Amino acid sequence: MRLTYVKVVEEIPPYLVVTLDGEKYGLGDDDGFIYTSCDMDAIYECGDDDYFVIVLEKDGKYGFFFDESHYIEPTYDAFILDANGDIHLKLDGVYGIIEADGTEFREVSQEESLLDK
């Protein structure tokens, strides 16, 4: 989707966090393309120079943006990013891990997860 008249509130290179109303946010680029809906409560990066993910937060749930063609809507209750860039998740008491590139999800036990420790 391409929108004009949005305000850029932050840069997460090569992406821009944008807003239409100053209260909800979306993720776009310098060319004016918007990759997520502009109804997120917050958008921020999590991690370090080696591994990071762009987090999408909406209504107390978390999702993740990996690239222009791959993102996960905010549906998870909790998350933590490990030292390898894998995302440990929790949804309705079920634990899982998404690989660092966002391509593979696997369910794990609570003991295997870094959450709730």
Secondary structure, 3 states (H helix, E strand, C coil): CECCCCEEEEEECCEEEEECCCCCEEEECCCCEECCCCCECEEEEEECCCCEEEEEEECCEEEEEEECCEEEEEEECEEEECCCCCEEEEECCEEEEECCCCCCEEEECCCCCCCCC
